Amino acid sequence: MESDRKTIVYFHLERGQNAKKHFWNTFRMSCVNIDMGEEYELLFYKVPEFYGGGQPWDKQRLLEVLSAQLEQTEAWDYYLQPDLSSLLEIKEKLPPEILLHKVVKQNLCWEYLFLIGWNAADDEFGEEGSFQRIDAMEEQKNIFAVLLQKYLPRINHFTVVTDRPEMYMDFTDYVYEEYGIPAAYVNKLEKRLGKNKKTVILDGRRRYVPPYAAIPEEASYIDFWSENEKRRVLETKRKDVRYLSTVKFLDTLAKNGYNTRVNQTHIQAENK
């Protein structure tokens, strides 16, 4: 591994698969190495859903093994598939910025932009989570600003979907001052505000249910949280809409073998 390249590790939960009984003693799972360009490489690890005979994982031991893998590969960053985060009972985090860049880059038409922002009505932090909420909001807005910098000059219409517009004033002020694009605020997504074939929707809200009938025809829908239910709804109800997410992007790369090589990884896990 070249020392000047940054390694990102992605752990993907393989539904219905069982690990071998010797897993804890001799940790083995297939690894797909994906070339991400000059600066990055991505190691794609498949984690079986069950341990031996369909038994549930010992979550703590599995977490220790995955942590050891991160240490051994000297990972610069990592990403857990949301299903695996749920299995390990770990709070999900947004994918590394480089992966989000790859996903956003797949969209070629930027004219009408919708940002699905935070909503007080479905707040996940609760009454005592004000500091966590502020941190999450700042992280989200910073990522949006970086990701959109290249594309904002192409945008003519910008709409934020939120019931708390004051939370996004600094971000929309930045967009207006830098690019001259005024922002509109709405409580819910409405088809009339977009345009067929020219609309991009950035969904940064967890557990948001896309109102599929309100999405303009042949829009691009970028799901920052890679939630299965959003993908299922859109790919079932709106086949004309292009659903994009980090998990879908990485799975497609690994499946089709683009710029990849497959090998077996092995680390010695501590007996307990």
C-alpha positions as CSV (number, residue, x, y, z in Angstrom):
1,M,0.0,0.0,0.0
2,E,1.4,3.3,-1.0
3,S,2.1,5.5,2.0
4,D,0.9,8.7,0.3
5,R,-2.6,7.3,-0.4
6,K,-5.4,7.5,2.2
7,T,-7.3,4.3,2.9
8,I,-11.0,4.3,3.5
9,V,-12.6,1.1,4.9
10,Y,-16.2,0.2,4.2
11,F,-17.9,-2.6,6.1
12,H,-20.9,-4.0,4.3
13,L,-23.4,-6.4,6.0
14,E,-24.1,-9.5,3.9
15,R,-27.7,-10.4,4.6
16,G,-28.4,-14.1,5.0
17,Q,-24.7,-15.1,5.1
18,N,-23.1,-17.0,8.0
19,A,-19.5,-16.7,9.2
20,K,-17.4,-19.8,9.7
21,K,-17.1,-21.2,13.2
22,H,-13.4,-20.4,13.4
23,F,-14.1,-16.7,12.7
24,W,-13.0,-15.5,16.2
25,N,-9.7,-17.3,16.0
26,T,-8.8,-16.7,12.3
27,F,-10.7,-13.7,11.1
28,R,-11.2,-14.0,7.3
29,M,-13.5,-12.1,5.0
30,S,-13.3,-11.1,1.4
31,C,-11.9,-7.7,0.6
32,V,-12.5,-5.7,-2.6
33,N,-9.9,-3.0,-3.2
34,I,-11.4,-0.1,-5.1
35,D,-9.2,2.5,-6.7
36,M,-10.6,5.9,-5.9
37,G,-8.1,8.0,-7.8
38,E,-4.6,9.3,-7.0
39,E,-5.2,10.1,-3.3
40,Y,-7.5,7.4,-2.0
41,E,-8.2,3.7,-2.1
42,L,-11.2,2.0,-0.6
43,L,-11.2,-1.4,1.1
44,F,-14.7,-3.0,0.8
45,Y,-15.2,-5.7,3.5
46,K,-18.2,-8.1,3.5
47,V,-19.4,-8.9,7.0
48,P,-21.8,-12.0,7.3
49,E,-25.1,-11.3,9.0
50,F,-24.8,-14.3,11.3
51,Y,-22.1,-16.2,13.2
52,G,-22.1,-20.0,12.5
53,G,-25.5,-21.8,12.2
54,G,-27.5,-18.6,12.1
55,Q,-26.5,-17.4,15.5
56,P,-26.6,-13.7,16.3
57,W,-23.3,-11.9,16.7
58,D,-21.7,-11.1,20.0
59,K,-21.8,-7.4,19.2
60,Q,-18.9,-6.4,21.4
61,R,-16.6,-9.0,20.0
62,L,-17.6,-8.2,16.4
63,L,-17.0,-4.5,17.1
64,E,-13.5,-5.3,18.4
65,V,-12.6,-7.3,15.3
66,L,-13.7,-4.5,13.0
67,S,-11.8,-2.0,15.1
68,A,-8.7,-4.2,14.8
69,Q,-9.2,-4.2,11.0
70,L,-9.2,-0.4,11.0
71,E,-6.1,-0.3,13.0
72,Q,-4.3,-2.9,10.8
73,T,-5.1,-1.1,7.6
74,E,-4.2,2.2,9.1
75,A,-7.5,3.5,7.8
76,W,-7.8,7.3,7.3
77,D,-11.6,7.0,7.6
78,Y,-14.3,4.4,7.6
79,Y,-18.0,3.9,6.8
80,L,-20.4,1.3,8.1
81,Q,-23.4,0.3,6.0
82,P,-26.5,1.6,7.9
83,D,-27.8,-2.0,8.5
84,L,-24.5,-2.9,10.1
85,S,-24.6,0.2,12.3
86,S,-28.0,-0.9,13.5
87,L,-26.8,-4.5,14.2
88,L,-23.9,-3.1,16.3
89,E,-26.2,-0.5,17.9
90,I,-23.8,2.3,16.8
91,K,-25.1,5.7,15.8
92,E,-24.8,6.2,12.1
93,K,-22.5,8.9,10.7
94,L,-22.4,10.5,7.3
95,P,-20.1,8.8,4.8
96,P,-16.6,10.3,4.3
97,E,-16.7,13.4,2.1
98,I,-14.8,11.7,-0.7
99,L,-17.5,9.1,-1.1
100,L,-20.3,11.8,-1.1
101,H,-18.3,13.6,-3.8
102,K,-18.4,10.5,-5.9
103,V,-22.1,10.1,-5.5
104,V,-22.9,13.8,-6.2
105,K,-20.7,13.7,-9.2
106,Q,-23.0,11.1,-10.9
107,N,-25.6,13.8,-11.4
108,L,-25.1,15.9,-14.5
109,C,-28.0,18.3,-14.6
110,W,-28.1,21.0,-11.9
111,E,-30.8,23.7,-12.4
112,Y,-33.5,23.2,-9.7
113,L,-32.0,22.2,-6.3
114,F,-34.0,21.0,-3.3
115,L,-32.4,20.4,0.1
116,I,-34.3,18.2,2.5
117,G,-33.3,19.7,5.8
118,W,-33.9,19.2,9.5
119,N,-37.5,19.2,10.7
120,A,-38.6,19.9,14.3
121,A,-41.6,17.7,13.8
122,D,-39.4,14.6,13.5
123,D,-36.4,15.6,15.6
124,E,-34.2,12.6,16.5
125,F,-32.3,14.3,19.3
126,G,-35.0,15.0,21.9
127,E,-35.3,17.8,24.4
128,E,-31.9,17.2,25.9
129,G,-30.0,16.8,22.6
130,S,-29.6,20.5,21.7
131,F,-25.8,20.4,21.5
132,Q,-25.8,17.2,19.5
133,R,-28.4,18.7,17.2
134,I,-26.3,21.9,16.6
135,D,-23.1,19.9,16.0
136,A,-25.0,17.6,13.5
137,M,-26.5,20.7,11.7
138,E,-23.1,22.4,11.4
139,E,-21.5,19.3,10.0
140,Q,-24.3,18.8,7.5
141,K,-24.2,22.4,6.3
142,N,-20.4,22.4,6.0
143,I,-20.6,19.2,3.9
144,F,-23.3,20.7,1.7
145,A,-21.2,23.8,1.2
146,V,-18.1,21.8,0.1
147,L,-20.1,19.3,-2.1
148,L,-22.1,22.0,-3.9
149,Q,-19.3,24.5,-4.5
150,K,-18.6,23.1,-7.9
151,Y,-22.3,22.9,-9.0
152,L,-23.9,26.1,-7.5
153,P,-23.0,28.3,-10.5
154,R,-25.3,26.1,-12.6
155,I,-28.3,26.3,-10.2
156,N,-31.1,28.8,-10.9
157,H,-33.6,27.8,-8.2
158,F,-32.8,26.7,-4.7
159,T,-35.4,25.5,-2.2
160,V,-34.9,24.3,1.4
161,V,-37.5,21.9,2.8
162,T,-37.7,22.5,6.5
163,D,-40.1,23.8,9.2
164,R,-37.2,25.7,10.8
165,P,-35.7,28.0,8.1
166,E,-33.8,30.0,10.7
167,M,-31.5,26.9,11.1
168,Y,-30.3,27.4,7.5
169,M,-30.1,31.1,7.2
170,D,-26.3,31.2,7.5
171,F,-26.0,28.6,4.7
172,T,-28.5,30.2,2.4
173,D,-27.0,33.6,3.0
174,Y,-23.6,32.2,2.0
175,V,-25.1,30.8,-1.2
176,Y,-26.7,34.1,-2.0
177,E,-23.6,36.2,-1.3
178,E,-21.3,33.9,-3.2
179,Y,-23.5,32.9,-6.2
180,G,-26.4,35.3,-6.2
181,I,-29.0,32.5,-5.7
182,P,-31.8,33.4,-3.4
183,A,-33.3,30.5,-1.4
184,A,-37.0,29.7,-0.9
185,Y,-38.3,27.8,2.2
186,V,-41.2,25.3,2.2
187,N,-42.5,22.9,4.8
188,K,-42.9,20.1,2.3
189,L,-41.7,19.1,-1.1
190,E,-44.0,20.2,-3.9
191,K,-43.7,19.2,-7.6
192,R,-44.7,22.6,-8.9
193,L,-41.5,24.1,-7.5
194,G,-39.2,21.9,-9.6
195,K,-38.9,21.1,-13.2
196,N,-39.0,17.8,-15.1
197,K,-35.5,16.4,-16.0
198,K,-33.8,19.3,-14.3
199,T,-34.3,18.8,-10.6
200,V,-31.8,17.5,-8.0
201,I,-33.0,16.6,-4.5
202,L,-30.4,16.3,-1.7
203,D,-31.9,14.4,1.2
204,G,-30.0,15.1,4.4
205,R,-32.9,14.1,6.8
206,R,-32.9,10.7,8.5
207,R,-36.1,8.6,8.4
208,Y,-37.7,11.1,5.9
209,V,-40.4,9.4,3.8
210,P,-40.1,10.8,0.2
211,P,-43.5,12.1,-1.1
212,Y,-42.9,10.3,-4.4
213,A,-45.8,11.8,-6.2
214,A,-44.4,15.3,-5.5
215,I,-41.0,14.6,-7.2
216,P,-40.7,16.1,-10.7
217,E,-40.3,13.6,-13.5
218,E,-36.8,12.1,-14.1
219,A,-35.3,14.0,-11.1
220,S,-32.2,12.8,-9.3
221,Y,-32.6,11.9,-5.6
222,I,-29.4,11.8,-3.6
223,D,-29.9,10.1,-0.2
224,F,-27.1,11.1,2.2
225,W,-28.1,8.4,4.7
226,S,-28.5,5.4,2.3
227,E,-31.8,4.3,3.9
228,N,-33.3,1.1,2.5
229,E,-36.9,2.4,2.8
230,K,-36.3,5.5,0.8
231,R,-34.6,3.4,-1.9
232,R,-37.5,0.9,-1.9
233,V,-40.2,3.5,-2.2
234,L,-38.5,5.4,-5.0
235,E,-37.4,2.4,-7.0
236,T,-40.8,0.8,-6.7
237,K,-43.1,3.8,-7.0
238,R,-41.0,6.1,-9.2
239,K,-38.8,4.2,-11.6
240,D,-38.2,7.4,-13.6
241,V,-36.4,9.0,-10.6
242,R,-32.7,8.3,-10.3
243,Y,-32.0,7.2,-6.8
244,L,-28.4,7.8,-5.7
245,S,-26.6,6.9,-2.4
246,T,-23.2,6.0,-1.1
247,V,-24.2,2.4,-0.4
248,K,-25.7,1.9,-3.9
249,F,-22.6,3.5,-5.5
250,L,-20.2,1.2,-3.6
251,D,-22.2,-1.9,-4.1
252,T,-22.4,-1.2,-7.8
253,L,-18.6,-0.7,-8.0
254,A,-17.9,-3.9,-6.2
255,K,-20.5,-5.9,-8.1
256,N,-19.3,-4.8,-11.5
257,G,-15.6,-4.9,-10.7
258,Y,-14.7,-1.4,-11.7
259,N,-11.0,-0.6,-10.8
260,T,-11.1,-3.4,-8.2
261,R,-9.1,-6.4,-7.1
262,V,-10.3,-9.1,-4.8
263,N,-8.3,-10.8,-2.1
264,Q,-8.7,-12.4,1.3
265,T,-7.9,-10.4,4.5
266,H,-6.7,-12.1,7.6
267,I,-6.0,-10.8,11.1
268,Q,-5.4,-12.7,14.2
269,A,-8.2,-12.1,16.6
270,E,-7.6,-12.5,20.3
271,N,-9.1,-15.5,22.0
272,K,-11.5,-14.8,24.8
